[in-house]
Amino acid sequence: MSANLHLATLHDGQFHLGGSALLQLSGHLNGLDAVCRALGVIPLSQFVDITALEIREADELLNDAPPSSGTDPVTGLAYGIEDTAWHPAAAGMISIEALVGHLQRNRPRELKGADLSLIRADLQYCAEVLGTLETAGGQFHLAAR
């Protein structure tokens, strides 16, 4: 089962799930994690939440029976904000800024053959969103869907 990552944010009880998949982060997560470890920052995979995948798998095991709980009024999804793992935006910014800076100056062997400009674009998008959350004490995760 393949999954794409989406940026999910939470601030003052307001939940937002980014509609656009972060395809480059999804496709190069292992390589990006290796670069993060080399830089001494938290690997991006540590920020991934797999709740949506677990719900989907459970639905498949139950023969596509609809979830008994309906949709959560805050998220509009089959699960609520308390069901997912959240991380301080500041923690994510450390890893993202380290990756952006490193990828501007280097071509890591862990990402051989990858289009670094596209990866940087995904990272820059995350940095822009998390930058506003960071000062406000917001939280985030990378939702695997």
C-alpha positions as YAML, in Angstrom:
chain: A
units: angstrom
residues:
- id: 1
  name: MET
  ca: [0.00, 0.00, 0.00]
- id: 2
  name: SER
  ca: [1.70, 3.19, -1.12]
- id: 3
  name: ALA
  ca: [1.00, 6.46, 0.60]
- id: 4
  name: ASN
  ca: [1.59, 10.12, -0.01]
- id: 5
  name: LEU
  ca: [2.41, 12.66, 2.66]
- id: 6
  name: HIS
  ca: [0.29, 15.74, 3.34]
- id: 7
  name: LEU
  ca: [1.10, 18.53, 5.79]
- id: 8
  name: ALA
  ca: [-1.43, 18.64, 8.64]
- id: 9
  name: THR
  ca: [-1.44, 21.54, 11.09]
- id: 10
  name: LEU
  ca: [-3.13, 22.32, 14.38]
- id: 11
  name: HIS
  ca: [-3.31, 25.67, 16.14]
- id: 12
  name: ASP
  ca: [-5.83, 26.84, 18.72]
- id: 13
  name: GLY
  ca: [-8.05, 23.86, 17.94]
- id: 14
  name: GLN
  ca: [-8.08, 24.64, 14.21]
- id: 15
  name: PHE
  ca: [-7.12, 21.64, 12.08]
- id: 16
  name: HIS
  ca: [-5.96, 21.93, 8.49]
- id: 17
  name: LEU
  ca: [-4.94, 19.11, 6.16]
- id: 18
  name: GLY
  ca: [-3.01, 20.24, 3.10]
- id: 19
  name: GLY
  ca: [-4.76, 19.16, -0.07]
- id: 20
  name: SER
  ca: [-1.63, 18.81, -2.17]
- id: 21
  name: ALA
  ca: [0.49, 15.74, -1.66]
- id: 22
  name: LEU
  ca: [4.16, 16.30, -0.91]
- id: 23
  name: LEU
  ca: [5.19, 13.88, -3.64]
- id: 24
  name: GLN
  ca: [8.91, 14.53, -3.44]
- id: 25
  name: LEU
  ca: [9.04, 14.05, 0.32]
- id: 26
  name: SER
  ca: [6.93, 10.91, -0.04]
- id: 27
  name: GLY
  ca: [9.12, 9.45, -2.77]
- id: 28
  name: HIS
  ca: [12.47, 10.27, -1.19]
- id: 29
  name: LEU
  ca: [11.69, 9.88, 2.51]
- id: 30
  name: ASN
  ca: [14.37, 7.25, 3.17]
- id: 31
  name: GLY
  ca: [17.08, 9.34, 1.52]
- id: 32
  name: LEU
  ca: [15.94, 12.49, 3.32]
- id: 33
  name: ASP
  ca: [15.98, 10.61, 6.62]
- id: 34
  name: ALA
  ca: [19.57, 9.54, 5.96]
- id: 35
  name: VAL
  ca: [20.54, 13.16, 5.26]
- id: 36
  name: CYS
  ca: [18.77, 14.28, 8.45]
- id: 37
  name: ARG
  ca: [20.70, 11.72, 10.49]
- id: 38
  name: ALA
  ca: [23.97, 12.89, 8.94]
- id: 39
  name: LEU
  ca: [23.05, 16.48, 9.84]
- id: 40
  name: GLY
  ca: [22.13, 15.50, 13.40]
- id: 41
  name: VAL
  ca: [18.47, 16.53, 13.17]
- id: 42
  name: ILE
  ca: [15.22, 14.59, 13.61]
- id: 43
  name: PRO
  ca: [14.46, 12.47, 10.51]
- id: 44
  name: LEU
  ca: [11.29, 13.50, 8.66]
- id: 45
  name: SER
  ca: [9.80, 10.03, 9.11]
- id: 46
  name: GLN
  ca: [9.58, 10.75, 12.85]
- id: 47
  name: PHE
  ca: [6.94, 13.38, 12.01]
- id: 48
  name: VAL
  ca: [4.79, 11.00, 9.92]
- id: 49
  name: ASP
  ca: [1.37, 10.03, 11.27]
- id: 50
  name: ILE
  ca: [-0.16, 6.83, 9.86]
- id: 51
  name: THR
  ca: [-3.65, 7.08, 11.38]
- id: 52
  name: ALA
  ca: [-5.37, 7.42, 7.98]
- id: 53
  name: LEU
  ca: [-3.58, 4.31, 6.70]
- id: 54
  name: GLU
  ca: [-4.58, 2.35, 9.79]
- id: 55
  name: ILE
  ca: [-8.22, 3.40, 9.38]
- id: 56
  name: ARG
  ca: [-8.17, 2.45, 5.70]
- id: 57
  name: GLU
  ca: [-6.63, -0.94, 6.47]
- id: 58
  name: ALA
  ca: [-9.17, -1.59, 9.22]
- id: 59
  name: ASP
  ca: [-11.99, -0.71, 6.82]
- id: 60
  name: GLU
  ca: [-10.59, -3.17, 4.28]
- id: 61
  name: LEU
  ca: [-10.34, -5.90, 6.92]
- id: 62
  name: LEU
  ca: [-13.94, -5.27, 7.90]
- id: 63
  name: ASN
  ca: [-15.07, -5.57, 4.27]
- id: 64
  name: ASP
  ca: [-15.33, -1.83, 3.72]
- id: 65
  name: ALA
  ca: [-17.83, -1.34, 6.52]
- id: 66
  name: PRO
  ca: [-18.24, 2.36, 7.23]
- id: 67
  name: PRO
  ca: [-16.62, 3.53, 10.46]
- id: 68
  name: SER
  ca: [-19.13, 3.31, 13.28]
- id: 69
  name: SER
  ca: [-18.14, 6.66, 14.74]
- id: 70
  name: GLY
  ca: [-18.92, 8.73, 11.62]
- id: 71
  name: THR
  ca: [-16.86, 11.82, 10.93]
- id: 72
  name: ASP
  ca: [-15.15, 13.97, 13.49]
- id: 73
  name: PRO
  ca: [-16.64, 17.49, 13.63]
- id: 74
  name: VAL
  ca: [-13.23, 19.18, 13.84]
- id: 75
  name: THR
  ca: [-11.28, 17.23, 11.22]
- id: 76
  name: GLY
  ca: [-14.11, 16.10, 8.96]
- id: 77
  name: LEU
  ca: [-12.34, 12.73, 8.85]
- id: 78
  name: ALA
  ca: [-13.04, 9.31, 10.37]
- id: 79
  name: TYR
  ca: [-10.71, 10.21, 13.25]
- id: 80
  name: GLY
  ca: [-10.13, 13.18, 15.51]
- id: 81
  name: ILE
  ca: [-7.14, 15.31, 16.37]
- id: 82
  name: GLU
  ca: [-6.64, 13.35, 19.59]
- id: 83
  name: ASP
  ca: [-6.18, 10.15, 17.55]
- id: 84
  name: THR
  ca: [-3.09, 11.43, 15.76]
- id: 85
  name: ALA
  ca: [0.48, 12.26, 16.78]
- id: 86
  name: TRP
  ca: [1.36, 15.95, 16.85]
- id: 87
  name: HIS
  ca: [4.76, 17.62, 16.98]
- id: 88
  name: PRO
  ca: [5.81, 21.20, 17.74]
- id: 89
  name: ALA
  ca: [6.23, 23.21, 14.55]
- id: 90
  name: ALA
  ca: [9.59, 24.38, 15.93]
- id: 91
  name: ALA
  ca: [10.91, 20.80, 15.95]
- id: 92
  name: GLY
  ca: [9.91, 20.30, 12.32]
- id: 93
  name: MET
  ca: [11.44, 23.63, 11.31]
- id: 94
  name: ILE
  ca: [14.84, 22.56, 12.62]
- id: 95
  name: SER
  ca: [14.89, 19.51, 10.35]
- id: 96
  name: ILE
  ca: [13.36, 21.27, 7.36]
- id: 97
  name: GLU
  ca: [15.68, 24.28, 7.53]
- id: 98
  name: ALA
  ca: [18.69, 21.98, 7.90]
- id: 99
  name: LEU
  ca: [17.62, 20.00, 4.82]
- id: 100
  name: VAL
  ca: [16.92, 23.10, 2.72]
- id: 101
  name: GLY
  ca: [20.30, 24.61, 3.56]
- id: 102
  name: HIS
  ca: [22.15, 21.37, 2.92]
- id: 103
  name: LEU
  ca: [20.38, 20.71, -0.40]
- id: 104
  name: GLN
  ca: [21.15, 24.23, -1.62]
- id: 105
  name: ARG
  ca: [24.87, 23.58, -1.19]
- id: 106
  name: ASN
  ca: [25.21, 19.83, -1.79]
- id: 107
  name: ARG
  ca: [24.06, 16.87, -3.86]
- id: 108
  name: PRO
  ca: [23.85, 14.09, -1.26]
- id: 109
  name: ARG
  ca: [24.53, 10.57, -2.46]
- id: 110
  name: GLU
  ca: [21.42, 9.46, -0.52]
- id: 111
  name: LEU
  ca: [19.33, 11.40, -3.06]
- id: 112
  name: LYS
  ca: [21.21, 10.37, -6.18]
- id: 113
  name: GLY
  ca: [19.05, 10.83, -9.27]
- id: 114
  name: ALA
  ca: [16.44, 12.92, -7.45]
- id: 115
  name: ASP
  ca: [15.45, 16.36, -8.70]
- id: 116
  name: LEU
  ca: [16.68, 18.41, -5.75]
- id: 117
  name: SER
  ca: [14.82, 21.54, -6.88]
- id: 118
  name: LEU
  ca: [11.51, 19.67, -6.57]
- id: 119
  name: ILE
  ca: [12.47, 18.31, -3.16]
- id: 120
  name: ARG
  ca: [13.46, 21.81, -2.04]
- id: 121
  name: ALA
  ca: [10.08, 23.12, -3.29]
- id: 122
  name: ASP
  ca: [8.22, 20.64, -1.05]
- id: 123
  name: LEU
  ca: [10.50, 21.55, 1.86]
- id: 124
  name: GLN
  ca: [10.03, 25.29, 1.24]
- id: 125
  name: TYR
  ca: [6.26, 24.87, 1.27]
- id: 126
  name: CYS
  ca: [6.51, 23.11, 4.64]
- id: 127
  name: ALA
  ca: [8.87, 25.81, 5.94]
- id: 128
  name: GLU
  ca: [6.45, 28.57, 4.94]
- id: 129
  name: VAL
  ca: [3.49, 26.93, 6.64]
- id: 130
  name: LEU
  ca: [5.39, 25.85, 9.74]
- id: 131
  name: GLY
  ca: [7.15, 29.21, 10.02]
- id: 132
  name: THR
  ca: [3.87, 30.93, 10.83]
- id: 133
  name: LEU
  ca: [2.89, 28.16, 13.24]
- id: 134
  name: GLU
  ca: [6.26, 28.12, 14.98]
- id: 135
  name: THR
  ca: [5.92, 31.54, 16.58]
- id: 136
  name: ALA
  ca: [2.32, 30.82, 17.57]
- id: 137
  name: GLY
  ca: [3.17, 27.48, 19.20]
- id: 138
  name: GLY
  ca: [1.30, 25.42, 16.61]
- id: 139
  name: GLN
  ca: [1.73, 21.73, 15.92]
- id: 140
  name: PHE
  ca: [1.98, 19.57, 12.82]
- id: 141
  name: HIS
  ca: [2.51, 16.14, 11.37]
- id: 142
  name: LEU
  ca: [3.07, 14.65, 7.95]
- id: 143
  name: ALA
  ca: [-0.12, 12.70, 7.33]
- id: 144
  name: ALA
  ca: [0.38, 9.50, 5.35]
- id: 145
  name: ARG
  ca: [-2.73, 9.01, 3.22]
...
